[in-house]
Amino acid sequence: MSPSRRKSPDAFLNRELSWLEFNGRVLAEAARPELPLFERLKFIAIFGSNLEEFYMVRVGGLHMLRKRGSRRRDLAGLTPAQQLRAISSRVHQLVQEQYRLLNDELTPALADAGIRRVRPTEVSVDQHAYLERFFEEEVYPVVTPVALDPEAPFPQLSGVTLHLAFRLAPASGQADARFAMVTLPRVIPRFVSLPAEEGYRFILLEDVLTLFRDRLFPGEEVLESSAFRVTLNADFAVEDDQAEDLLAEMVGMLEARKEGDYVRLEMDRATSRELAGFLKGRLQVEAGHVFANPGPLELKAFFAITSLSGFEHLQNEDWPPRDRVQRDPGETMFDVIARGDVLIHAPYHRFEPVVSLIEEAAADPDVLAIKQILYRTSRSSPIVAALAKAAERGKQVTALVELKARFDEARNIEWARALEHAGVQVIYGIRGLKTHAKCALIVRREAGGIRRYVHLGTGNYNEITAKLYTDLSYLTCGEDYGRDVATFFNTITGYSQPPRYRKLYAAPIDLKARLLELIAAEAARAKEGQTALIRAKVNSLADPEVISTLYKASQAGVDIQLNVRGICGLRPGVRGLSENIRVVSIVGRYLEHGRMMHFHHGGHPVVMFSSADWMSRNLDRRIELMVEVDDSAARREVLHILDVCFQDTANAWDLKPDGAWQPLREGLKPKDRLSAQHTLYREAASDDRTTRRRKTRTFVPHRPA
């Protein structure tokens, strides 16, 4: 196989279309009748939320490229214009399916369960009286009708809100209709509960405004009202190589994002031709990205329904995270880690030990310093609070806060300012690179001298998403890890030259080189007739050099098993190119987020986990870490996780050479399907009970002699 074949466009799948297929797999979960009703509705909302971000970033970026006249082709040979046309076609298919599921399956099923949406024409006399008071007291004082003068600039719209457009009768002596709009206030819930004798009844806020629209325009004849929504291009980046004050630059970027071009327009399908034509003409959205939807807009808002109390039977069975760490009274996390390395697999295991470690470090008088990278955190982060408390108590605290974490920029700016105020030494990321590594270092004075405690992980320091995302956390006080992480922090916070680590590999220095080296080593063994195996679980795979090296290894005879949740630019199973590569993807109740790798390595397994996906941006333009797992028990556990994930037949999809995905559950009876997530949770629960029994103590009283 010639190197040119491995690099030709037909050897790669388009990144954007591959992502849309991932979101299609998310939507397919909403079509599964065996899932609880609220879980199916949740996937409808997740699909909508995902698609919105895709338009803000990926479609927005392609629009900018086409606007500049770029005809540069991607790895699959498509120009920006061709990609936009392909995206439009596929998204219209997916959105059509989204509304079919909502209108034809989920809405009737919700009604059968006692949850009904009330339309303006269905409001009873009692409900009308209730809504009239609600409108006058809570809605009318907040909303602001805005006249849309055809000769004046159109108001700048927010992409995070829903709007209601109105068509008014022509003024006296004029022939043309007039138009106005109202932005739905975000301070009022979208779902307005209604009095009902049984079940749950609600009306959407836009329907309340429609019901009382004449009161918004006294003395005018309102001919029509219709909801609409725009998506703004949010693909803005700060050139931080030239940014003297990165914090100020990021604030400016957030302001610029509010005024981006409109890249998508959504309207109600019932909107008249006249009103729709007015909106399309004034908003200047490309026709292929205008959506006339047969139902309510912004379906991500339906998350609110899935948490209704009293309908728990419509939700998934609760899987409370289990305790990986069992501590006797008085034991600290330092005691636990000193006994041996700890591997936590969230959300099957509780993330609490990681939070406890930072909180205990903040209060421990023997702790001298804490260093940590913060990429995404929760709104009320206990870890951020602990770092501030540690600084206030006189410890040396350094926090690298990545201000360029997309859509979390505002929160990270706020955290950075609060930490600085508390006395934390804050570093706003690294010039020219986004810092995505997940690690923390605690330096503690002990009887035997200074000891370093380390946390390394695949996920963010966010105790909320740790209940929803599958991620690994590794807690250790191993000397090599401590020395490596200490050197890593010195490298990224000072002017140190990148060193050679013992257990870590860092992007953009040597992480990618090590990956390619390990892949090539398996290929060399395969050529010699030895067993050669590569298994990897990542979120995305699109780096052309990694893909080409995997193709080469496949042609050498290496057995390559890939578990790729989202984007995959590699074509598996192509004769003469990738017939030894299999790609699967798991979409289930948890978001698969942990990245882990296994190389057979001549019978001496090399086991890794990483913060980095196999994308060019991660490997070449971000600060990432890949960690070699040294502890034998932890190594066995990572291998077991990979075993289970590759055995999934309930939530796994198989990627075909043409880019189509096929669910592995097809043709299997429910009882014959294996769910990796269910298996791993069941095992965690069993381990938890075993550990609890082992930790049970017998209290023996002292008796008189």
C-alpha positions in Angstrom: 0.0 0.0 0.0 1.6 3.3 -1.1 1.9 6.2 1.4 -0.2 8.3 -1.1 -3.2 6.0 -0.6 -3.0 6.4 3.2 -3.2 10.2 2.7 -5.7 10.5 -0.1 -9.1 12.1 0.5 -11.0 8.9 0.1 -9.1 7.5 3.1 -10.7 10.0 5.5 -14.2 10.9 6.7 -15.2 14.6 7.0 -14.9 15.8 10.5 -18.2 17.9 10.5 -20.3 15.1 9.0 -18.8 12.6 11.4 -19.8 14.8 14.3 -23.3 15.1 12.9 -23.5 11.3 12.8 -22.5 11.2 16.5 -25.4 13.6 17.3 -27.6 11.3 15.2 -26.6 8.5 17.5 -27.6 10.7 20.4 -31.0 11.3 18.8 -31.4 7.6 18.1 -31.5 7.0 21.9 -34.8 9.0 21.9 -36.3 6.5 19.5 -35.7 3.5 21.8 -39.1 2.4 23.3 -37.4 0.3 26.0 -35.9 3.5 27.6 -37.8 5.4 30.3 -39.9 8.2 28.8 -38.0 11.1 30.5 -34.7 9.6 29.4 -35.9 9.6 25.8 -37.0 13.3 26.2 -33.6 14.1 27.7 -31.9 12.8 24.5 -34.1 15.1 22.4 -32.9 18.0 24.5 -29.2 16.9 24.4 -29.4 16.6 20.6 -30.7 20.2 20.4 -28.1 21.5 22.8 -25.3 19.8 20.9 -26.6 21.0 17.6 -26.7 24.6 18.8 -23.1 24.5 19.9 -22.1 22.9 16.6 -23.7 25.8 14.7 -22.1 28.4 17.0 -18.6 27.0 16.5 -18.1 24.6 13.6 -20.7 26.1 11.2 -19.7 29.6 12.3 -16.1 28.9 11.5 -16.9 27.5 8.0 -19.0 30.6 7.3 -16.0 32.7 8.1 -13.8 30.7 5.8 -16.2 30.9 2.9 -16.7 34.6 3.5 -12.9 35.0 3.1 -13.1 33.1 -0.2 -11.2 30.1 1.1 -11.4 27.1 -1.2 -9.0 25.0 1.0 -10.1 21.4 1.1 -10.2 19.3 4.3 -8.8 15.8 4.6 -11.8 14.4 2.9 -11.4 16.7 0.0 -14.3 19.1 0.7 -14.2 22.9 0.5 -15.9 25.1 3.2 -18.8 25.7 0.7 -19.2 22.0 0.0 -19.1 21.2 3.7 -21.8 23.8 4.5 -24.1 22.3 1.8 -23.6 18.8 3.1 -24.2 20.0 6.7 -27.4 21.7 5.7 -28.7 18.5 4.0 -27.9 16.2 6.9 -29.1 18.6 9.7 -32.5 19.0 8.0 -32.9 15.3 8.0 -31.9 15.0 11.7 -34.1 17.9 12.8 -37.1 16.4 10.9 -36.5 13.2 12.8 -36.2 15.1 16.1 -39.6 16.7 15.7 -41.2 13.4 14.4 -40.1 11.7 17.6 -41.3 14.6 19.8 -44.7 15.1 18.1 -45.6 11.5 17.1 -44.1 9.5 20.0 -43.0 11.4 23.0 -45.8 14.0 23.3 -48.6 11.4 23.2 -46.7 9.2 25.6 -46.2 12.2 28.0 -50.0 12.9 27.8 -50.7 9.2 28.6 -48.5 9.6 31.6 -50.4 12.7 32.8 -48.1 15.5 31.4 -49.8 17.7 28.9 -48.9 20.9 27.1 -51.9 23.2 26.9 -52.1 25.4 23.7 -53.6 28.9 23.7 -56.8 27.6 22.1 -57.2 24.8 24.8 -57.0 27.1 27.9 -60.0 26.6 30.2 -61.8 29.4 31.9 -60.0 28.9 35.3 -56.7 28.6 33.6 -57.3 31.7 31.6 -58.0 33.7 34.7 -54.8 32.3 36.3 -52.7 33.2 33.3 -54.2 36.7 33.1 -53.0 37.4 36.6 -49.7 35.8 35.8 -49.3 37.9 32.7 -50.2 41.2 34.3 -48.1 40.7 37.5 -45.0 38.8 36.2 -44.7 39.0 32.4 -46.0 42.4 31.3 -43.8 44.4 33.5 -40.7 42.7 32.2 -41.2 42.3 28.4 -40.4 45.1 26.0 -42.2 45.2 22.6 -39.8 46.6 19.9 -41.1 48.1 16.6 -39.2 46.8 13.6 -38.9 49.7 11.3 -38.1 48.6 7.7 -35.8 51.6 7.3 -33.9 51.2 10.6 -31.2 48.7 11.5 -32.5 45.5 12.9 -32.0 45.1 16.6 -29.0 42.9 17.6 -30.5 39.6 18.7 -29.1 37.3 21.4 -28.6 33.7 20.4 -29.4 32.3 23.8 -33.0 33.6 23.9 -36.3 33.0 22.1 -38.1 35.8 20.4 -41.7 36.4 19.3 -42.3 38.2 16.1 -45.6 40.0 15.5 -47.4 41.1 12.3 -49.6 44.1 12.8 -52.3 45.5 10.5 -51.2 48.4 8.3 -51.4 51.9 9.8 -54.2 54.1 8.6 -53.6 55.2 5.0 -50.8 52.6 4.4 -50.8 49.3 2.5 -48.0 47.4 4.2 -48.2 45.4 7.4 -46.0 46.4 10.3 -43.7 44.2 12.3 -42.6 44.1 15.9 -40.9 41.7 18.3 -40.5 40.7 21.9 -37.6 38.9 23.5 -38.8 36.2 26.0 -37.3 37.2 29.4 -34.9 34.5 30.7 -35.9 35.4 34.3 -39.3 33.8 33.8 -39.5 30.0 33.4 -40.3 28.8 29.9 -42.7 26.2 31.2 -45.6 27.8 33.1 -47.4 25.4 35.4 -51.2 25.5 35.2 -53.9 24.5 37.7 -55.1 21.0 37.0 -57.3 18.5 38.7 -54.8 15.7 37.9 -51.4 15.2 36.4 -49.3 18.1 35.3 -50.4 20.8 32.9 -48.1 23.5 31.4 -48.1 26.2 28.8 -45.1 27.6 27.1 -44.2 31.2 27.9 -44.4 32.1 24.2 -48.0 30.8 24.2 -48.8 33.0 27.1 -47.6 36.1 25.2 -49.6 34.9 22.2 -52.7 34.6 24.4 -52.4 38.2 25.6 -50.7 39.7 22.5 -53.3 42.4 22.1 -52.3 43.9 25.5 -48.8 44.4 24.2 -50.0 46.6 21.4 -53.1 48.5 22.7 -55.3 49.9 20.0 -53.6 47.9 17.3 -54.8 44.8 15.4 -52.3 42.0 15.8 -52.6 39.7 12.8 -50.1 37.1 13.8 -47.4 36.1 16.3 -44.7 33.5 15.8 -41.7 32.3 17.7 -38.2 32.5 16.1 -34.7 32.1 17.2 -31.2 32.8 15.8 -27.9 31.2 16.3 -24.8 33.4 16.3 -21.3 32.7 15.1 -19.3 32.2 18.3 -16.1 31.0 16.6 -13.9 33.8 17.9 -10.4 33.4 19.2 -8.0 35.7 20.9 -4.6 36.0 19.4 -3.0 35.6 22.8 0.6 35.7 21.4 0.0 39.4 20.9 -2.3 39.9 24.0 -0.5 41.9 26.7 -3.5 41.6 29.0 -5.2 38.3 28.3 -8.0 38.9 30.8 -9.0 42.2 29.1 -8.7 40.5 25.6 -11.0 37.7 26.7 -13.6 40.2 28.1 -13.5 41.9 24.7 -13.9 38.6 22.9 -17.0 37.8 24.9 -18.5 41.1 23.9 -17.7 40.5 20.3 -19.4 37.1 20.4 -22.7 38.8 21.2 -22.5 40.6 17.8 -21.5 37.7 15.6 -23.2 36.9 12.3 -26.4 34.9 12.3 -25.7 31.4 11.0 -29.0 29.7 11.7 -32.7 30.9 11.8 -35.4 28.7 13.4 -39.1 29.6 13.0 -42.4 28.0 13.7 -43.6 26.1 10.5 -47.0 27.9 10.9 -45.4 31.3 10.3 -47.0 33.1 7.4 -45.1 33.6 4.2 -45.2 37.4 4.7 -43.7 37.3 8.3 -41.2 34.6 7.4 -40.0 36.6 4.3 -39.6 39.7 6.5 -37.4 37.8 9.0 -35.3 36.0 6.4 -34.8 39.3 4.5 -33.7 41.3 7.6 -31.6 38.6 9.3 -29.8 37.5 6.1 -29.4 33.8 7.0 -28.4 31.5 4.2 -31.5 29.7 2.9 -30.0 26.2 3.6 -29.7 27.1 7.3 -33.3 28.3 7.8 -35.5 25.8 9.6 -39.3 25.9 9.7 -40.0 23.5 12.6 -43.3 21.8 13.3 -43.3 22.5 17.0 -41.8 24.5 19.8 -38.3 25.9 19.3 -35.2 25.5 21.6 -36.0 21.9 22.5 -33.0 21.9 24.9 -35.4 23.6 27.3 -37.3 20.4 27.7 -34.6 19.3 30.2 -36.9 21.0 32.7 -39.7 18.5 32.1 -37.3 15.5 32.8 -36.8 16.5 36.4 -40.5 16.9 37.4 -41.1 15.6 40.9 -43.8 12.9 41.2 -42.8 11.2 37.9 -39.7 9.3 39.1 -41.1 6.2 37.4 -40.4 7.9 34.0 -36.7 8.3 34.8 -33.8 5.9 34.8 -33.2 3.7 37.8 -30.9 5.6 40.1 -27.3 4.6 40.1 -25.7 6.4 43.0 -21.9 6.6 42.7 -20.1 4.1 44.9 -17.3 4.6 47.3 -13.9 3.6 45.9 -12.2 5.0 49.0 -13.1 3.6 52.4 -11.6 5.5 55.4 -11.5 4.8 59.0 -12.5 7.6 61.3 -9.7 10.1 61.6 -8.0 8.9 58.4 -7.1 11.5 55.8 -6.8 11.2 52.1 -3.1 11.5 52.6 -3.2 8.3 54.7 -5.2 6.6 52.0 -2.9 7.6 49.1 0.2 6.7 51.2 -1.1 3.2 51.5 -1.3 2.8 47.7 -2.3 4.4 44.5 -6.1 5.0 44.0 -7.9 4.8 40.6 -11.4 6.3 40.5 -13.7 5.6 37.6 -16.4 8.3 37.7 -19.4 8.3 37.8 -19.4 4.7 38.9 -17.2 5.8 41.8 -17.7 9.0 43.7 -15.5 12.0 42.8 -15.6 13.1 46.4 -12.1 11.8 47.3 -10.6 14.2 44.8 -12.5 17.1 46.3 -11.6 15.9 49.8 -7.9 15.8 49.0 -7.9 19.5 47.9 -10.0 20.6 50.9 -7.9 18.6 53.4 -4.8 20.1 51.8 -6.2 23.6 52.3 -6.7 23.0 56.0 -3.6 20.8 56.8 -0.9 22.8 58.5 1.8 20.5 57.1 0.8 21.3 53.5 3.2 23.9 52.1 2.0 24.3 48.5 -0.8 23.5 46.1 -0.6 23.7 42.3 -3.6 23.0 40.1 -4.9 23.5 36.5 -8.5 24.6 36.2 -10.1 24.2 32.8 -13.9 23.8 33.6 -15.4 23.9 37.0 -18.9 24.0 38.5 -20.7 27.3 39.3 -20.1 26.9 43.1 -16.9 24.9 42.9 -15.7 23.5 46.3 -12.2 23.1 44.8 -11.9 26.8 43.9 -13.2 27.7 47.4 -10.5 25.3 48.9 -7.7 26.9 46.9 -8.8 30.4 48.0 -8.9 29.2 51.7 -5.5 27.6 51.4 -4.0 30.9 50.1 -5.7 32.8 52.9 -4.1 30.5 55.4 -0.6 31.3 54.1 0.0 28.4 51.8 1.7 28.9 48.5 -1.1 28.3 46.0 -0.7 28.5 42.2 -3.7 28.1 39.9 -3.5 28.0 36.1 -6.9 29.1 35.0 -7.5 28.5 31.3 -9.4 31.6 30.2 -9.8 30.2 26.7 -12.1 27.2 27.7 -14.9 27.8 25.2 -18.2 28.9 26.6 -16.7 28.8 30.1 -14.6 32.0 29.6 -16.9 34.2 31.6 -17.0 31.9 34.6 -13.2 31.3 34.5 -12.6 35.1 34.4 -14.7 35.4 37.5 -12.9 32.6 39.3 -9.5 34.1 38.3 -10.4 37.4 39.8 -11.7 35.8 43.0 -8.6 33.6 43.4 -6.3 36.6 42.9 -8.2 38.5 45.5 -7.7 35.6 48.0 -3.9 35.7 47.3 -3.6 32.8 44.9 -0.9 33.2 42.2 -3.0 33.0 39.1 -1.7 32.2 35.6 -4.0 32.8 32.7 -2.9 29.9 30.6 0.1 29.8 28.2 0.7 32.0 25.3 -0.3 30.4 22.0 -1.6 27.2 23.6 -4.8 26.2 25.4 -4.0 24.3 28.6 -6.3 21.2 28.8 -4.2 19.0 31.1 -5.9 17.8 34.3 -3.5 17.6 37.2 -2.9 18.9 40.8 0.1 18.8 43.0 0.2 19.0 46.8 3.5 19.4 48.6 3.4 18.2 52.2 6.0 18.1 55.0 6.0 14.8 56.7 8.2 12.9 59.3 10.3 11.4 56.5 10.7 14.6 54.6 8.8 16.4 51.8 6.3 14.2 50.0 4.3 15.1 46.9 0.7 14.0 46.4 -0.6 14.1 42.8 -4.0 13.9 41.1 -4.0 13.1 37.3 -7.1 12.7 35.3 -9.0 12.6 32.1 -11.8 15.0 33.2 -12.4 18.4 34.7 -12.4 19.4 38.3 -16.2 19.6 38.3 -18.1 17.6 40.8 -21.4 18.0 38.9 -20.2 16.6 35.5 -18.4 13.9 37.4 -21.8 12.4 38.0 -22.6 12.4 34.2 -19.2 11.8 32.4 -17.1 8.7 32.6 -13.6 9.7 33.5 -10.5 8.4 35.3 -8.8 10.0 38.3 -5.5 8.7 39.5 -4.3 9.6 43.0 -0.7 8.8 43.9 2.3 9.9 46.0 4.7 7.8 43.8 8.1 9.5 43.6 8.3 9.5 39.8 4.8 11.0 39.4 5.5 13.6 42.0 8.7 14.7 40.4 7.2 14.7 36.9 4.2 16.8 37.9 6.4 19.3 39.8 8.6 19.6 36.8 5.6 20.0 34.5 4.2 22.9 36.6 7.6 24.6 36.6 7.9 24.2 32.8 4.5 25.7 32.0 4.6 28.5 34.7 8.2 29.6 34.1 10.8 29.7 31.4 12.0 26.1 32.0 12.9 24.1 28.9 10.7 21.0 28.5 12.4 18.1 30.2 12.1 14.3 29.7 9.6 12.9 32.1 9.6 9.4 33.6 5.8 8.7 33.6 4.3 11.5 31.7 4.2 12.7 28.1 3.1 16.2 27.4 1.6 17.8 24.3 2.8 19.6 22.2 6.3 18.3 23.2 6.4 14.5 23.1 2.9 13.1 23.6 2.2 12.7 19.9 5.7 11.4 19.2 5.2 8.7 21.9 1.8 7.7 20.4 3.3 7.3 17.0 6.3 5.4 18.4 4.0 2.9 20.2 1.9 2.4 17.1 4.9 1.8 14.9 6.4 -0.6 17.5 3.3 -2.8 17.3 3.6 -2.7 13.5 7.2 -3.8 13.7 6.3 -6.7 15.9 3.4 -7.8 13.6 5.9 -7.9 10.7 8.1 -10.2 12.7 5.1 -12.5 13.3 4.6 -11.5 16.9 1.3 -10.8 18.6 0.5 -7.1 18.0 -2.5 -5.3 19.5 -3.7 -1.7 20.0 -6.8 -0.8 21.9 -7.8 2.8 22.5 -10.8 4.7 23.8 -11.0 8.4 22.9 -13.7 11.0 22.3 -12.5 12.0 18.8 -10.0 10.8 16.2 -9.1 13.1 13.4 -5.4 13.8 13.4 -4.1 12.8 9.9 -0.7 11.6 11.1 -2.2 9.3 13.7 -4.7 8.0 11.3 -2.1 7.3 8.6 0.1 5.6 11.1 -2.8 3.4 12.2 -3.5 2.5 8.6 0.2 1.5 8.2 0.0 -0.6 11.3 -3.2 -2.3 10.1 -1.5 -3.2 6.8 1.4 -4.7 8.8 -1.2 -7.0 10.5 -1.8 -5.2 13.9 -5.2 -5.9 15.5 -6.5 -2.4 16.2 -9.7 -1.9 18.2 -10.9 1.7 18.6 -13.7 3.0 20.8 -14.5 6.5 19.5 -17.4 8.4 21.0 -17.7 11.2 18.6 -15.7 12.4 15.6 -13.9 9.7 13.6 -12.0 10.6 10.5 -10.7 7.1 10.0 -12.4 4.6 7.7 -12.2 1.1 9.2 -12.5 -2.2 7.3 -11.3 -0.9 3.9 -9.6 -3.7 2.0 -5.9 -3.0 1.5 -6.1 0.0 3.9 -7.7 -0.7 7.2 -9.2 -4.2 7.2 -7.6 -4.9 10.6 -9.2 -1.9 12.3 -12.5 -1.9 14.0 -14.3 1.2 15.3 -17.2 1.2 17.8 -18.9 4.1 19.6 -20.9 3.9 22.9 -23.8 6.3 23.5 -25.7 5.7 26.7 -26.9 7.3 29.9 -23.4 8.6 30.7 -21.2 10.6 28.4 -18.2 8.6 27.5 -15.3 10.9 28.2 -12.3 9.0 29.5 -9.4 8.4 27.2 -7.3 5.3 27.7 -4.9 3.2 25.6 -3.4 -0.3 25.7 -0.5 -1.5 23.6 0.4 -5.2 23.8 4.1 -4.3 23.6 5.4 -7.8 23.3 3.4 -9.1 26.2 4.5 -6.3 28.6 1.4 -4.1 28.3 1.8 -0.4 28.1 -1.3 1.2 29.6 -2.0 4.9 29.4 -4.7 7.4 30.1 -4.8 11.0 28.8 -6.5 14.3 28.8 -6.0 14.5 25.0 -8.1 13.2 22.2 -6.4 12.1 19.0 -7.1 15.5 17.3 -4.5 17.8 15.8 -5.7 20.6 18.1 -5.0 18.5 21.2 -1.8 16.9 20.1 -0.2 20.0 18.4 -1.8 23.1 19.8 -2.8 22.3 23.4 -1.0 21.5 26.7 -2.1 18.0 27.4 -0.8 15.0 29.5 -0.7 11.3 28.8 0.1 9.2 31.9 1.6 5.7 32.0 -0.1 3.6 34.6 2.6 2.1 36.9 0.6 0.5 39.6 -0.3 -3.1 38.7 -3.8 -3.1 40.2 -4.7 0.2 38.5 -3.3 -1.2 35.2 -5.4 -4.3 35.4 -8.5 -2.1 36.1 -7.9 0.1 33.0 -7.5 -3.1 30.9 -10.7 -4.4 32.4 -12.6 -1.2 31.5 -11.4 -1.5 27.9 -12.4 -5.2 27.9 -16.0 -4.3 29.0 -16.3 -1.4 26.6 -15.4 -3.5 23.6 -17.9 -6.1 24.6 -20.9 -3.7 24.6 -23.8 -4.8 22.4 -26.5 -2.7 24.0 -25.3 0.9 23.4 -22.4 0.4 21.0 -22.5 1.3 17.3 -20.2 -0.2 14.6 -18.6 2.1 12.0 -18.7 0.9 8.4 -16.2 1.8 5.7 -18.7 4.2 4.1 -19.1 6.2 7.3 -22.4 4.8 8.3 -22.9 3.6 11.9 -24.9 0.4 12.7 -26.2 -0.4 16.2 -24.8 -3.7 17.5 -28.1 -4.3 19.3 -29.9 -5.0 16.0 -31.0 -8.6 15.9 -30.3 -9.3 19.5 -33.0 -9.8 22.1 -32.8 -7.4 25.1 -31.8 -10.1 27.4 -28.8 -11.0 25.2 -27.4 -7.5 25.0 -24.5 -6.4 27.2 -24.4 -2.8 28.4 -20.8 -1.7 29.4 -22.1 1.1 31.5 -24.5 -1.2 33.4 -21.8 -3.8 33.8 -19.3 -1.4 35.2 -21.8 0.1 37.6 -22.9 -3.3 38.8 -19.2 -4.2 39.4 -18.6 -0.9 41.3 -21.6 -1.6 43.5 -20.4 -5.1 44.2 -16.8 -3.8 45.0 -18.4 -1.2 47.3 -20.3 -3.8 49.3 -17.2 -6.0 49.5 -15.1 -3.1 50.7 -17.6 -2.1 53.3 -17.7 -5.6 54.7 -13.9 -5.7 54.8 -13.8 -2.3 56.6 -16.4 -3.3 59.3 -14.7 -2.9 62.7 -15.5 -4.7 65.9 -15.4 -2.4 68.9 -14.0 -4.2 72.0 -14.6 -2.5 75.3 -12.0 -2.3 78.0 -13.0 -4.3 81.1 -11.7 -4.0 84.7 -8.9 -6.4 85.6 
